[in-house]
Amino acid sequence: MNSAADKLTIDTPEQISLEYEIAGLGSRFMALFVDLIIQVLIIIVLWFLFFLMGISVTGLLSGESGKWAIAIAIFAVFAVQWGYFAAFEVFWKGQSPGKRQAGIRVINESGREASGYEAVARNLLRAVDALPGMYAVGAVVMFISPQNKRLGDYVAGTIVVHDRKPEEEGIFFNTKDADITGDINYVSLTATDLHVIETFLHRRLDLTYELRQRTAEKLADHFGTKCNVEKSKRPDNENFLEILVRGVRRFSRFRIPSN
């Protein structure tokens, strides 16, 4: 894995380089600002609901029911503060509303999608990154980190990168949907596999002819074996890779998000 000041280049086992633009402090704090506003609004709504349920200020401060009300309120605020980021990053594939607005995403250092464990782990460290206030510790760590990581990213093995724009996702296909065959074991392909294939198809026109042919052959052999397709039954290497992408997307086993 190689990285420049604002770039992250990951060499996959299939010898395809995945390049990402590392998110800077500006975009990350812009995302944080949006998320904090949303969190404040959620907390205000929760408190309003408490009052609608008949909990008065006097009731909050006295009696057994008041203690329970305070405990529930504290738990709700904690859940919003720390569960908000983890929940969104798990279900929105590395993004919170603020990150989506800023066009950034959390991924694993290997280039794959961040797992649920990694999303939770990186956000548990927010309590430390936020010390002593205004995310001072996190800002200092990101400033000295060559990849703009905060403590949570180091612990979870994650990194925040700029998301690819929809216009960058387009792939020119030589094949058609009619070329898709049911004899291919599409289920064996993972989201990471699909990402590797699409990266090659998207960038193949920028490669030299020799490198393009050599890389296509290696990818076709690797994924052809994985999908139980004999070499004699495969079409041209690049067309075969296109069919794999079209087949996975058509059968809707999973989709790679574009935002």
VOPA-180461 format. One record per residue (C-alpha): residue in three letters; y, x, z. Coordinates in Angstrom, 3 decimals, padded with zeros to 6 digits. Layout:
<pt 'Ala',<Y,X,Z>>
...
***
This chain:
<pt 'Met',<000.000,000.000,000.000>>
<pt 'Asn',<003.343,001.474,-001.064>>
<pt 'Ser',<006.814,000.221,-000.153>>
<pt 'Ala',<010.350,001.086,-001.127>>
<pt 'Ala',<013.488,000.136,000.765>>
<pt 'Asp',<013.463,-003.451,-000.465>>
<pt 'Lys',<010.129,-003.695,-002.264>>
<pt 'Leu',<006.536,-004.054,-001.117>>
<pt 'Thr',<003.821,-003.038,-003.570>>
<pt 'Ile',<000.218,-003.868,-002.687>>
<pt 'Asp',<-002.659,-002.396,-004.685>>
<pt 'Thr',<-005.578,-004.818,-004.718>>
<pt 'Pro',<-009.252,-003.795,-005.033>>
<pt 'Glu',<-009.080,-005.124,-008.619>>
<pt 'Gln',<-006.403,-002.453,-009.343>>
<pt 'Ile',<-003.617,-004.983,-009.827>>
<pt 'Ser',<-000.313,-004.169,-008.139>>
<pt 'Leu',<001.325,-007.126,-006.424>>
<pt 'Glu',<005.027,-006.531,-005.924>>
<pt 'Tyr',<007.167,-008.459,-003.467>>
<pt 'Glu',<010.830,-008.285,-002.558>>
<pt 'Ile',<011.180,-007.852,001.208>>
<pt 'Ala',<013.485,-010.367,002.885>>
<pt 'Gly',<016.536,-008.758,004.469>>
<pt 'Leu',<018.271,-009.492,007.743>>
<pt 'Gly',<020.818,-011.725,006.022>>
<pt 'Ser',<018.311,-014.143,004.497>>
<pt 'Arg',<016.160,-014.158,007.624>>
<pt 'Phe',<019.050,-014.978,009.925>>
<pt 'Met',<020.289,-017.617,007.499>>
<pt 'Ala',<016.834,-019.210,007.698>>
<pt 'Leu',<016.880,-018.896,011.492>>
<pt 'Phe',<020.292,-020.570,011.675>>
<pt 'Val',<019.029,-023.584,009.692>>
<pt 'Asp',<015.897,-023.816,011.835>>
<pt 'Leu',<017.885,-023.616,015.076>>
<pt 'Ile',<020.112,-026.491,013.934>>
<pt 'Ile',<017.024,-028.578,013.176>>
<pt 'Gln',<015.548,-027.685,016.567>>
<pt 'Val',<018.736,-028.744,018.372>>
<pt 'Leu',<018.713,-032.061,016.505>>
<pt 'Ile',<015.062,-032.637,017.420>>
<pt 'Ile',<015.765,-031.904,021.094>>
<pt 'Ile',<018.731,-034.284,021.084>>
<pt 'Val',<016.556,-037.019,019.595>>
<pt 'Leu',<013.852,-036.387,022.206>>
<pt 'Trp',<016.340,-036.667,025.064>>
<pt 'Phe',<017.752,-039.831,023.547>>
<pt 'Leu',<014.233,-041.280,023.438>>
<pt 'Phe',<013.788,-040.434,027.123>>
<pt 'Phe',<016.848,-042.453,027.970>>
<pt 'Leu',<015.702,-045.318,025.741>>
<pt 'Met',<012.496,-045.380,027.737>>
<pt 'Gly',<014.552,-046.184,030.806>>
<pt 'Ile',<014.842,-042.717,032.363>>
<pt 'Ser',<018.283,-042.456,033.953>>
<pt 'Val',<020.006,-039.301,035.151>>
<pt 'Thr',<019.338,-040.338,038.748>>
<pt 'Gly',<015.674,-040.838,037.986>>
<pt 'Leu',<015.402,-037.399,036.489>>
<pt 'Leu',<016.651,-035.740,039.633>>
<pt 'Ser',<014.821,-037.655,042.347>>
<pt 'Gly',<011.397,-039.095,043.158>>
<pt 'Glu',<007.907,-038.309,041.930>>
<pt 'Ser',<008.553,-039.934,038.563>>
<pt 'Gly',<011.655,-037.783,038.195>>
<pt 'Lys',<009.590,-034.601,038.622>>
<pt 'Trp',<007.160,-035.728,035.962>>
<pt 'Ala',<010.024,-036.629,033.644>>
<pt 'Ile',<011.555,-033.182,034.087>>
<pt 'Ala',<008.170,-031.527,033.462>>
<pt 'Ile',<007.637,-033.549,030.292>>
<pt 'Ala',<011.156,-032.781,029.084>>
<pt 'Ile',<010.703,-029.044,029.712>>
<pt 'Phe',<007.361,-029.072,027.903>>
<pt 'Ala',<008.879,-030.954,024.955>>
<pt 'Val',<011.725,-028.439,024.677>>
<pt 'Phe',<009.248,-025.521,024.879>>
<pt 'Ala',<007.043,-027.103,022.224>>
<pt 'Val',<010.002,-027.541,019.907>>
<pt 'Gln',<011.306,-024.013,020.486>>
<pt 'Trp',<008.038,-022.123,020.005>>
<pt 'Gly',<005.681,-024.610,018.341>>
<pt 'Tyr',<008.171,-025.542,015.628>>
<pt 'Phe',<007.925,-022.240,013.750>>
<pt 'Ala',<004.165,-021.800,014.156>>
<pt 'Ala',<003.374,-025.360,013.064>>
<pt 'Phe',<005.532,-025.217,009.952>>
<pt 'Glu',<004.309,-021.752,008.962>>
<pt 'Val',<000.691,-022.931,009.280>>
<pt 'Phe',<001.060,-026.175,007.330>>
<pt 'Trp',<003.802,-025.054,004.922>>
<pt 'Lys',<001.987,-021.837,004.007>>
<pt 'Gly',<004.316,-019.333,005.661>>
<pt 'Gln',<007.529,-021.321,005.498>>
<pt 'Ser',<009.702,-023.267,007.913>>
<pt 'Pro',<012.498,-025.564,006.665>>
<pt 'Gly',<014.950,-022.704,007.133>>
<pt 'Lys',<012.733,-020.224,005.279>>
<pt 'Arg',<012.230,-022.691,002.446>>
<pt 'Gln',<015.990,-023.172,002.208>>
<pt 'Ala',<016.530,-019.393,002.178>>
<pt 'Gly',<013.727,-018.844,-000.348>>
<pt 'Ile',<011.573,-016.620,001.861>>
<pt 'Arg',<007.974,-016.782,003.095>>
<pt 'Val',<005.678,-015.110,005.632>>
<pt 'Ile',<002.612,-013.380,004.179>>
<pt 'Asn',<-000.033,-010.986,005.429>>
<pt 'Glu',<000.541,-007.264,004.834>>
<pt 'Ser',<-002.343,-007.344,002.355>>
<pt 'Gly',<-000.459,-009.861,000.193>>
<pt 'Arg',<-002.610,-012.852,001.055>>
<pt 'Glu',<-001.382,-016.038,002.680>>
<pt 'Ala',<-000.746,-015.693,006.421>>
<pt 'Ser',<-003.517,-017.310,008.470>>
<pt 'Gly',<-003.035,-019.829,011.259>>
<pt 'Tyr',<-003.798,-017.150,013.840>>
<pt 'Glu',<-001.204,-014.816,012.358>>
<pt 'Ala',<001.423,-017.561,012.234>>
<pt 'Val',<000.852,-018.407,015.908>>
<pt 'Ala',<000.698,-014.749,016.997>>
<pt 'Arg',<003.968,-013.748,015.330>>
<pt 'Asn',<005.799,-016.708,016.846>>
<pt 'Leu',<004.541,-016.164,020.387>>
<pt 'Leu',<006.522,-012.910,020.326>>
<pt 'Arg',<009.765,-014.805,019.665>>
<pt 'Ala',<010.246,-014.930,023.421>>
<pt 'Val',<010.573,-011.151,023.388>>
<pt 'Asp',<012.431,-010.884,020.084>>
<pt 'Ala',<015.045,-013.368,021.368>>
<pt 'Leu',<015.920,-011.208,024.415>>
<pt 'Pro',<018.484,-010.873,025.892>>
<pt 'Gly',<020.006,-013.523,023.628>>
<pt 'Met',<020.846,-014.212,019.962>>
<pt 'Tyr',<017.633,-012.438,018.934>>
<pt 'Ala',<019.097,-009.055,019.881>>
<pt 'Val',<015.736,-007.292,020.286>>
<pt 'Gly',<014.444,-008.737,017.029>>
<pt 'Ala',<017.603,-007.713,015.172>>
<pt 'Val',<017.405,-004.122,016.448>>
<pt 'Val',<013.709,-003.805,015.567>>
<pt 'Met',<014.291,-005.249,012.087>>
<pt 'Phe',<017.233,-002.914,011.559>>
<pt 'Ile',<015.152,000.206,012.235>>
<pt 'Ser',<012.021,-001.121,010.517>>
<pt 'Pro',<011.637,000.035,006.881>>
<pt 'Gln',<010.156,-003.377,006.059>>
<pt 'Asn',<012.561,-005.460,008.170>>
<pt 'Lys',<009.817,-006.439,010.605>>
<pt 'Arg',<010.406,-007.852,014.065>>
<pt 'Leu',<007.960,-007.378,016.949>>
<pt 'Gly',<006.066,-010.536,016.054>>
<pt 'Asp',<005.440,-009.221,012.541>>
<pt 'Tyr',<004.083,-005.923,013.856>>
<pt 'Val',<001.700,-007.682,016.234>>
<pt 'Ala',<000.469,-010.226,013.677>>
<pt 'Gly',<000.403,-007.845,010.704>>
<pt 'Thr',<002.776,-010.008,008.687>>
<pt 'Ile',<005.861,-009.453,006.579>>
<pt 'Val',<008.587,-011.776,005.297>>
<pt 'Val',<009.244,-011.660,001.544>>
<pt 'His',<011.354,-013.530,-000.962>>
<pt 'Asp',<009.470,-016.400,-002.516>>
<pt 'Arg',<008.862,-016.373,-006.237>>
<pt 'Lys',<011.112,-018.775,-008.119>>
<pt 'Pro',<009.514,-021.602,-010.132>>
<pt 'Glu',<010.698,-020.088,-013.415>>
<pt 'Glu',<008.856,-016.875,-012.513>>
<pt 'Glu',<005.560,-018.742,-012.134>>
<pt 'Gly',<005.166,-019.645,-015.783>>
<pt 'Ile',<002.161,-018.199,-017.619>>
<pt 'Phe',<001.718,-018.218,-021.373>>
<pt 'Phe',<-001.769,-019.544,-022.121>>
<pt 'Asn',<-003.768,-018.935,-025.295>>
<pt 'Thr',<-006.486,-021.323,-024.148>>
<pt 'Lys',<-006.377,-025.095,-023.751>>
<pt 'Asp',<-007.754,-027.474,-021.146>>
<pt 'Ala',<-010.511,-028.326,-023.614>>
<pt 'Asp',<-011.828,-024.772,-023.285>>
<pt 'Ile',<-012.714,-025.321,-019.620>>
<pt 'Thr',<-016.442,-025.463,-018.986>>
<pt 'Gly',<-018.396,-026.871,-016.091>>
<pt 'Asp',<-020.821,-023.918,-016.140>>
<pt 'Ile',<-018.425,-021.746,-014.144>>
<pt 'Asn',<-018.754,-021.585,-010.354>>
<pt 'Tyr',<-015.063,-022.148,-009.613>>
<pt 'Val',<-015.780,-022.780,-005.919>>
<pt 'Ser',<-016.447,-019.077,-005.377>>
<pt 'Leu',<-012.832,-018.208,-006.199>>
<pt 'Thr',<-010.387,-017.943,-003.308>>
<pt 'Ala',<-006.642,-018.476,-003.300>>
<pt 'Thr',<-006.213,-014.687,-003.243>>
<pt 'Asp',<-008.466,-014.350,-006.304>>
<pt 'Leu',<-006.383,-016.894,-008.175>>
<pt 'His',<-003.197,-015.113,-007.174>>
<pt 'Val',<-004.515,-011.782,-008.501>>
<pt 'Ile',<-005.541,-013.305,-011.837>>
<pt 'Glu',<-002.242,-015.123,-012.277>>
<pt 'Thr',<-000.299,-011.967,-011.443>>
<pt 'Phe',<-002.047,-010.132,-014.272>>
<pt 'Leu',<-001.600,-013.007,-016.741>>
<pt 'His',<002.076,-013.256,-015.889>>
<pt 'Arg',<002.746,-009.521,-016.296>>
<pt 'Arg',<000.294,-008.591,-019.055>>
<pt 'Leu',<002.977,-008.480,-021.750>>
<pt 'Asp',<004.745,-005.742,-019.783>>
<pt 'Leu',<001.653,-003.500,-019.816>>
<pt 'Thr',<000.680,-001.003,-022.487>>
<pt 'Tyr',<-002.083,-002.189,-024.806>>
<pt 'Glu',<-004.663,000.214,-023.346>>
<pt 'Leu',<-003.851,-000.633,-019.733>>
<pt 'Arg',<-003.772,-004.343,-020.514>>
<pt 'Gln',<-007.207,-004.261,-022.151>>
<pt 'Arg',<-008.711,-002.053,-019.456>>
<pt 'Thr',<-007.350,-004.198,-016.623>>
<pt 'Ala',<-008.432,-007.448,-018.276>>
<pt 'Glu',<-011.965,-006.092,-018.685>>
<pt 'Lys',<-012.192,-005.033,-015.030>>
<pt 'Leu',<-010.892,-008.391,-013.815>>
<pt 'Ala',<-013.163,-010.354,-016.156>>
<pt 'Asp',<-016.224,-008.356,-015.028>>
<pt 'His',<-015.332,-008.714,-011.356>>
<pt 'Phe',<-014.610,-012.435,-011.383>>
<pt 'Gly',<-017.245,-013.210,-013.994>>
<pt 'Thr',<-019.884,-011.787,-011.650>>
<pt 'Lys',<-018.372,-013.674,-008.736>>
<pt 'Cys',<-018.488,-016.946,-010.708>>
<pt 'Asn',<-022.026,-016.319,-012.005>>
<pt 'Val',<-021.000,-016.149,-015.670>>
<pt 'Glu',<-022.968,-013.671,-017.771>>
<pt 'Lys',<-020.941,-011.337,-019.944>>
<pt 'Ser',<-022.593,-012.649,-023.113>>
<pt 'Lys',<-021.343,-016.167,-022.285>>
<pt 'Arg',<-017.746,-015.175,-021.670>>
<pt 'Pro',<-015.037,-015.407,-024.319>>
<pt 'Asp',<-012.396,-012.725,-024.774>>
<pt 'Asn',<-011.554,-011.152,-021.400>>
<pt 'Glu',<-008.026,-012.537,-021.171>>
<pt 'Asn',<-009.109,-015.950,-022.394>>
<pt 'Phe',<-011.842,-015.979,-019.782>>
<pt 'Leu',<-009.276,-015.241,-017.066>>
<pt 'Glu',<-007.084,-018.051,-018.396>>
<pt 'Ile',<-010.021,-020.453,-018.277>>
<pt 'Leu',<-010.677,-019.504,-014.653>>
<pt 'Val',<-007.078,-020.303,-013.701>>
<pt 'Arg',<-007.013,-023.544,-015.674>>
<pt 'Gly',<-010.361,-024.620,-014.275>>
<pt 'Val',<-009.448,-024.045,-010.638>>
<pt 'Arg',<-006.146,-025.875,-011.012>>
<pt 'Arg',<-007.608,-028.718,-013.041>>
<pt 'Phe',<-010.381,-029.402,-010.574>>
<pt 'Ser',<-007.754,-029.323,-007.795>>
<pt 'Arg',<-009.745,-027.268,-005.346>>
<pt 'Phe',<-006.468,-025.696,-004.254>>
<pt 'Arg',<-003.053,-024.944,-005.692>>
<pt 'Ile',<-000.841,-021.911,-005.235>>
<pt 'Pro',<002.536,-023.254,-004.104>>
<pt 'Ser',<005.616,-022.264,-006.059>>
<pt 'Asn',<008.040,-022.804,-003.188>>
***
